[in-house]
Amino acid sequence: MPTYIYESIPADGSLPARFEVTQRMMDEPLRVHPETGDPVRRIITGGQGIKGKPLRRSTVVNKDLAGATPCGCSTAALAQVTGRPAAALRSRHGGHSHGSHRH
């Protein structure tokens, strides 16, 4: 059963007091504190939400995209700044140094 957080609604302007109650999901929210009888409201908080099947990512890597390489350089951009053919860079991307080109 889920645990709900409730907060008192003080009539005198004082700070509200919070407390937790374990209830079934189909139970109506409390309207009064179970011990004091003071009015209360349910507080909505974040949770884990609904967990489902994780999304699968494609295993195909497009090396022309900047995000495909560890340093964030796309092979097309490297070809422009180094003057080397993009095909040569695709086969061995790790062979460049960051000092030899500018992004």
QUIKALIN-V386534 format. One record per residue. N is the residue number from 1. RES is the residue in three letters. PHI is phi in degrees with one decimal (none if undefined). D_FIRST is the distance of its C-alpha to the first C-alpha in Angstrom with 2 decimals. Layout:
# QUIKALIN-V386534
<<N | RES | PHI | D_FIRST> <N | RES | PHI | D_FIRST>>
This chain:
# QUIKALIN-V386534
<<1 | MET | none | 0.00> <2 | PRO | -75.1 | 3.80> <3 | THR | -104.0 | 6.68> <4 | TYR | -107.0 | 9.59> <5 | ILE | -102.7 | 13.19> <6 | TYR | -119.9 | 15.70> <7 | GLU | -135.5 | 19.45> <8 | SER | -71.1 | 22.13> <9 | ILE | -113.3 | 25.01> <10 | PRO | -71.1 | 28.09> <11 | ALA | -81.6 | 31.12> <12 | ASP | -93.9 | 33.61> <13 | GLY | 85.2 | 32.93> <14 | SER | -74.3 | 31.41> <15 | LEU | -70.3 | 28.63> <16 | PRO | -71.8 | 25.10> <17 | ALA | -105.2 | 22.71> <18 | ARG | -104.8 | 19.17> <19 | PHE | -152.6 | 16.21> <20 | GLU | -112.4 | 12.45> <21 | VAL | -138.1 | 10.06> <22 | THR | -89.9 | 6.41> <23 | GLN | -138.2 | 6.06> <24 | ARG | -74.0 | 5.44> <25 | MET | -64.0 | 7.27> <26 | MET | -87.2 | 10.27> <27 | ASP | -70.8 | 10.71> <28 | GLU | -68.4 | 13.76> <29 | PRO | -61.4 | 13.89> <30 | LEU | -66.2 | 15.48> <31 | ARG | -110.6 | 19.24> <32 | VAL | -135.2 | 20.30> <33 | HIS | -63.7 | 19.36> <34 | PRO | -64.3 | 18.14> <35 | GLU | -101.2 | 20.96> <36 | THR | -98.5 | 23.75> <37 | GLY | 82.4 | 23.55> <38 | ASP | -70.4 | 24.36> <39 | PRO | -65.8 | 23.30> <40 | VAL | -137.1 | 20.34> <41 | ARG | -135.1 | 19.02> <42 | ARG | -79.7 | 15.83> <43 | ILE | -99.5 | 16.69> <44 | ILE | -89.0 | 16.07> <45 | THR | -125.2 | 15.98> <46 | GLY | -68.9 | 16.40> <47 | GLY | -147.6 | 13.88> <48 | GLN | -82.0 | 14.44> <49 | GLY | 70.6 | 14.72> <50 | ILE | -92.6 | 15.25> <51 | LYS | -97.8 | 16.83> <52 | GLY | -128.4 | 19.65> <53 | LYS | -68.6 | 22.95> <54 | PRO | -68.5 | 25.00> <55 | LEU | -72.0 | 28.20> <56 | ARG | -95.2 | 31.31> <57 | ARG | -97.5 | 34.28> <58 | SER | -70.2 | 37.81> <59 | THR | -93.5 | 39.81> <60 | VAL | -81.8 | 43.04> <61 | VAL | -108.8 | 44.31> <62 | ASN | -92.2 | 46.73> <63 | LYS | -76.0 | 48.82> <64 | ASP | -80.8 | 50.44> <65 | LEU | -90.1 | 47.29> <66 | ALA | -61.8 | 47.08> <67 | GLY | -74.2 | 43.53> <68 | ALA | -82.0 | 44.70> <69 | THR | -114.0 | 46.59> <70 | PRO | -58.4 | 45.43> <71 | CYS | -91.5 | 47.63> <72 | GLY | 88.3 | 46.82> <73 | CYS | -89.5 | 50.35> <74 | SER | -84.4 | 50.85> <75 | THR | -64.7 | 53.71> <76 | ALA | -66.2 | 55.44> <77 | ALA | -67.5 | 55.46> <78 | LEU | -63.4 | 56.73> <79 | ALA | -62.3 | 59.48> <80 | GLN | -68.1 | 60.64> <81 | VAL | -84.2 | 60.87> <82 | THR | -97.9 | 62.21> <83 | GLY | 78.6 | 64.52> <84 | ARG | -91.4 | 63.30> <85 | PRO | -64.0 | 62.31> <86 | ALA | -61.2 | 58.61> <87 | ALA | -62.0 | 58.85> <88 | ALA | -68.2 | 60.02> <89 | LEU | -72.5 | 57.15> <90 | ARG | -64.3 | 54.58> <91 | SER | -74.7 | 55.84> <92 | ARG | -147.7 | 55.67> <93 | HIS | -64.4 | 53.63> <94 | GLY | -68.5 | 53.35> <95 | GLY | -82.0 | 57.13> <96 | HIS | -104.9 | 57.30> <97 | SER | -111.6 | 57.02> <98 | HIS | -70.3 | 55.57> <99 | GLY | -79.2 | 58.87> <100 | SER | -89.5 | 60.72> <101 | HIS | -146.8 | 59.04> <102 | ARG | -116.5 | 57.51> <103 | HIS | -87.9 | 54.41>>
